[in-house]
Amino acid sequence: MLKTFALKDILEREFIPFTVALIVAQLYFKWGSFALELVGFIFTWLVLGFVAQLILSAFRK
């Protein structure tokens, strides 16, 4: 079953992982290809979002 998330919920959940991934991509991803850097940024964002969800769910229990 799919849940509907409000924009506020999405922003609260993804703002910090997005910001950290953007900073990491700007500082460390210098691969000379926009596509590679974009894939690296998206992968970093997904991993950080997953880790943030694990941490939040551990605190909520």
N, CA, C and O atoms as a GROMACS GRO file, in nm:
protein
  244
    1MET      N    1   0.085  -0.118   0.000
    1MET     CA    2   0.000   0.000   0.000
    1MET      C    3   0.090   0.125   0.000
    1MET      O    4   0.187   0.133   0.075
    2LEU      N    5   0.056   0.217  -0.083
    2LEU     CA    6   0.134   0.340  -0.092
    2LEU      C    7   0.078   0.444   0.003
    2LEU      O    8  -0.043   0.461   0.016
    3LYS      N    9   0.168   0.514   0.068
    3LYS     CA   10   0.128   0.625   0.154
    3LYS      C   11   0.141   0.755   0.076
    3LYS      O   12   0.226   0.767  -0.012
    4THR      N   13   0.058   0.848   0.108
    4THR     CA   14   0.071   0.980   0.048
    4THR      C   15   0.144   1.069   0.148
    4THR      O   16   0.104   1.080   0.264
    5PHE      N   17   0.250   1.130   0.101
    5PHE     CA   18   0.328   1.217   0.186
    5PHE      C   19   0.302   1.362   0.149
    5PHE      O   20   0.294   1.397   0.031
    6ALA      N   21   0.290   1.443   0.248
    6ALA     CA   22   0.278   1.586   0.225
    6ALA      C   23   0.417   1.642   0.194
    6ALA      O   24   0.518   1.581   0.229
    7LEU      N   25   0.421   1.754   0.130
    7LEU     CA   26   0.548   1.817   0.094
    7LEU      C   27   0.632   1.843   0.218
    7LEU      O   28   0.755   1.828   0.215
    8LYS      N   29   0.568   1.881   0.326
    8LYS     CA   30   0.640   1.907   0.451
    8LYS      C   31   0.710   1.781   0.501
    8LYS      O   32   0.825   1.787   0.545
    9ASP      N   33   0.644   1.667   0.494
    9ASP     CA   34   0.704   1.541   0.538
    9ASP      C   35   0.825   1.504   0.452
    9ASP      O   36   0.927   1.459   0.504
   10ILE      N   37   0.812   1.523   0.322
   10ILE     CA   38   0.922   1.491   0.232
   10ILE      C   39   1.041   1.583   0.259
   10ILE      O   40   1.155   1.538   0.262
   11LEU      N   41   1.014   1.712   0.278
   11LEU     CA   42   1.123   1.805   0.305
   11LEU      C   43   1.192   1.775   0.437
   11LEU      O   44   1.314   1.782   0.446
   12GLU      N   45   1.115   1.740   0.538
   12GLU     CA   46   1.174   1.706   0.668
   12GLU      C   47   1.261   1.582   0.659
   12GLU      O   48   1.364   1.573   0.725
   13ARG      N   49   1.220   1.487   0.578
   13ARG     CA   50   1.292   1.362   0.568
   13ARG      C   51   1.414   1.370   0.476
   13ARG      O   52   1.515   1.304   0.503
   14GLU      N   53   1.407   1.448   0.370
   14GLU     CA   54   1.512   1.446   0.269
   14GLU      C   55   1.601   1.570   0.263
   14GLU      O   56   1.700   1.569   0.190
   15PHE      N   57   1.570   1.674   0.337
   15PHE     CA   58   1.647   1.798   0.326
   15PHE      C   59   1.792   1.779   0.367
   15PHE      O   60   1.882   1.820   0.294
   16ILE      N   61   1.817   1.719   0.482
   16ILE     CA   62   1.954   1.703   0.530
   16ILE      C   63   2.034   1.606   0.441
   16ILE      O   64   2.146   1.640   0.402
   17PRO      N   65   1.981   1.486   0.407
   17PRO     CA   66   2.059   1.401   0.316
   17PRO      C   67   2.086   1.467   0.180
   17PRO      O   68   2.195   1.451   0.124
   18PHE      N   69   1.989   1.541   0.127
   18PHE     CA   70   2.009   1.612   0.000
   18PHE      C   71   2.120   1.715   0.012
   18PHE      O   72   2.207   1.722  -0.075
   19THR      N   73   2.117   1.794   0.118
   19THR     CA   74   2.216   1.899   0.137
   19THR      C   75   2.356   1.841   0.154
   19THR      O   76   2.452   1.890   0.093
   20VAL      N   77   2.370   1.737   0.235
   20VAL     CA   78   2.500   1.675   0.256
   20VAL      C   79   2.550   1.612   0.125
   20VAL      O   80   2.668   1.626   0.092
   21ALA      N   81   2.463   1.545   0.051
   21ALA     CA   82   2.502   1.485  -0.077
   21ALA      C   83   2.545   1.591  -0.177
   21ALA      O   84   2.639   1.570  -0.253
   22LEU      N   85   2.478   1.704  -0.178
   22LEU     CA   86   2.515   1.812  -0.268
   22LEU      C   87   2.653   1.868  -0.233
   22LEU      O   88   2.734   1.895  -0.322
   23ILE      N   89   2.679   1.886  -0.105
   23ILE     CA   90   2.810   1.937  -0.062
   23ILE      C   91   2.920   1.837  -0.096
   23ILE      O   92   3.026   1.876  -0.144
   24VAL      N   93   2.895   1.709  -0.069
   24VAL     CA   94   2.995   1.605  -0.101
   24VAL      C   95   3.022   1.603  -0.251
   24VAL      O   96   3.137   1.596  -0.293
   25ALA      N   97   2.917   1.610  -0.332
   25ALA     CA   98   2.934   1.608  -0.477
   25ALA      C   99   3.013   1.729  -0.524
   25ALA      O  100   3.099   1.716  -0.612
   26GLN      N  101   2.986   1.846  -0.469
   26GLN     CA  102   3.057   1.966  -0.511
   26GLN      C  103   3.205   1.963  -0.470
   26GLN      O  104   3.291   2.012  -0.542
   27LEU      N  105   3.233   1.904  -0.355
   27LEU     CA  106   3.371   1.904  -0.305
   27LEU      C  107   3.456   1.790  -0.362
   27LEU      O  108   3.575   1.810  -0.387
   28TYR      N  109   3.398   1.672  -0.383
   28TYR     CA  110   3.478   1.555  -0.412
   28TYR      C  111   3.456   1.493  -0.549
   28TYR      O  112   3.544   1.421  -0.597
   29PHE      N  113   3.344   1.517  -0.614
   29PHE     CA  114   3.318   1.451  -0.742
   29PHE      C  115   3.366   1.539  -0.855
   29PHE      O  116   3.295   1.629  -0.900
   30LYS      N  117   3.487   1.514  -0.902
   30LYS     CA  118   3.546   1.588  -1.014
   30LYS      C  119   3.585   1.486  -1.121
   30LYS      O  120   3.703   1.468  -1.150
   31TRP      N  121   3.484   1.421  -1.180
   31TRP     CA  122   3.510   1.314  -1.274
   31TRP      C  123   3.512   1.361  -1.419
   31TRP      O  124   3.537   1.279  -1.508
   32GLY      N  125   3.488   1.486  -1.445
   32GLY     CA  126   3.495   1.539  -1.580
   32GLY      C  127   3.376   1.508  -1.667
   32GLY      O  128   3.376   1.540  -1.786
   33SER      N  129   3.273   1.448  -1.611
   33SER     CA  130   3.153   1.416  -1.687
   33SER      C  131   3.032   1.451  -1.602
   33SER      O  132   3.019   1.405  -1.488
   34PHE      N  133   2.944   1.531  -1.659
   34PHE     CA  134   2.824   1.570  -1.585
   34PHE      C  135   2.741   1.448  -1.547
   34PHE      O  136   2.690   1.440  -1.436
   35ALA      N  137   2.728   1.354  -1.641
   35ALA     CA  138   2.645   1.236  -1.616
   35ALA      C  139   2.700   1.153  -1.500
   35ALA      O  140   2.625   1.108  -1.414
   36LEU      N  141   2.832   1.132  -1.498
   36LEU     CA  142   2.892   1.055  -1.389
   36LEU      C  143   2.876   1.125  -1.255
   36LEU      O  144   2.846   1.062  -1.154
   37GLU      N  145   2.897   1.255  -1.255
   37GLU     CA  146   2.882   1.330  -1.131
   37GLU      C  147   2.737   1.330  -1.083
   37GLU      O  148   2.711   1.325  -0.963
   38LEU      N  149   2.642   1.336  -1.176
   38LEU     CA  150   2.500   1.330  -1.140
   38LEU      C  151   2.465   1.195  -1.080
   38LEU      O  152   2.394   1.188  -0.979
   39VAL      N  153   2.513   1.089  -1.141
   39VAL     CA  154   2.488   0.954  -1.088
   39VAL      C  155   2.551   0.940  -0.949
   39VAL      O  156   2.490   0.884  -0.858
   40GLY      N  157   2.672   0.991  -0.933
   40GLY     CA  158   2.737   0.987  -0.801
   40GLY      C  159   2.659   1.065  -0.697
   40GLY      O  160   2.645   1.020  -0.583
   41PHE      N  161   2.608   1.183  -0.734
   41PHE     CA  162   2.528   1.263  -0.642
   41PHE      C  163   2.400   1.190  -0.603
   41PHE      O  164   2.366   1.184  -0.485
   42ILE      N  165   2.330   1.135  -0.701
   42ILE     CA  166   2.203   1.065  -0.672
   42ILE      C  167   2.228   0.943  -0.585
   42ILE      O  168   2.153   0.918  -0.490
   43PHE      N  169   2.333   0.867  -0.616
   43PHE     CA  170   2.366   0.750  -0.534
   43PHE      C  171   2.399   0.791  -0.391
   43PHE      O  172   2.354   0.727  -0.295
   44THR      N  173   2.478   0.897  -0.376
   44THR     CA  174   2.513   0.947  -0.242
   44THR      C  175   2.388   0.991  -0.167
   44THR      O  176   2.374   0.962  -0.049
   45TRP      N  177   2.299   1.061  -0.235
   45TRP     CA  178   2.174   1.106  -0.174
   45TRP      C  179   2.090   0.987  -0.129
   45TRP      O  180   2.036   0.988  -0.018
   46LEU      N  181   2.079   0.885  -0.212
   46LEU     CA  182   2.000   0.768  -0.176
   46LEU      C  183   2.058   0.696  -0.054
   46LEU      O  184   1.985   0.655   0.036
   47VAL      N  185   2.190   0.680  -0.053
   47VAL     CA  186   2.255   0.613   0.060
   47VAL      C  187   2.237   0.694   0.189
   47VAL      O  188   2.204   0.638   0.293
   48LEU      N  189   2.259   0.825   0.181
   48LEU     CA  190   2.242   0.909   0.300
   48LEU      C  191   2.097   0.911   0.347
   48LEU      O  192   2.071   0.912   0.467
   49GLY      N  193   2.003   0.912   0.254
   49GLY     CA  194   1.862   0.906   0.290
   49GLY      C  195   1.826   0.776   0.359
   49GLY      O  196   1.750   0.776   0.456
   50PHE      N  197   1.882   0.665   0.310
   50PHE     CA  198   1.858   0.535   0.371
   50PHE      C  199   1.915   0.530   0.513
   50PHE      O  200   1.849   0.483   0.605
   51VAL      N  201   2.037   0.579   0.529
   51VAL     CA  202   2.100   0.581   0.662
   51VAL      C  203   2.022   0.672   0.757
   51VAL      O  204   2.004   0.638   0.874
   52ALA      N  205   1.976   0.786   0.708
   52ALA     CA  206   1.897   0.877   0.792
   52ALA      C  207   1.767   0.810   0.836
   52ALA      O  208   1.726   0.825   0.951
   53GLN      N  209   1.703   0.736   0.747
   53GLN     CA  210   1.579   0.667   0.783
   53GLN      C  211   1.606   0.559   0.888
   53GLN      O  212   1.525   0.541   0.980
   54LEU      N  213   1.718   0.488   0.875
   54LEU     CA  214   1.752   0.387   0.976
   54LEU      C  215   1.774   0.450   1.113
   54LEU      O  216   1.728   0.399   1.214
   55ILE      N  217   1.844   0.562   1.113
   55ILE     CA  218   1.871   0.630   1.240
   55ILE      C  219   1.742   0.683   1.301
   55ILE      O  220   1.719   0.667   1.421
   56LEU      N  221   1.658   0.745   1.220
   56LEU     CA  222   1.531   0.796   1.271
   56LEU      C  223   1.440   0.686   1.321
   56LEU      O  224   1.375   0.702   1.425
   57SER      N  225   1.433   0.576   1.250
   57SER     CA  226   1.347   0.467   1.295
   57SER      C  227   1.401   0.404   1.424
   57SER      O  228   1.323   0.354   1.505
   58ALA      N  229   1.532   0.404   1.443
   58ALA     CA  230   1.589   0.350   1.566
   58ALA      C  231   1.553   0.439   1.686
   58ALA      O  232   1.529   0.389   1.796
   59PHE      N  233   1.550   0.570   1.666
   59PHE     CA  234   1.515   0.661   1.773
   59PHE      C  235   1.366   0.660   1.805
   59PHE      O  236   1.327   0.688   1.918
   60ARG      N  237   1.284   0.628   1.708
   60ARG     CA  238   1.139   0.628   1.728
   60ARG      C  239   1.090   0.504   1.800
   60ARG      O  240   0.977   0.503   1.850
   61LYS      N  241   1.171   0.399   1.807
   61LYS     CA  242   1.127   0.274   1.873
   61LYS      C  243   1.136   0.284   2.022
   61LYS      O  244   1.103   0.188   2.092
   0.00000   0.00000   0.00000
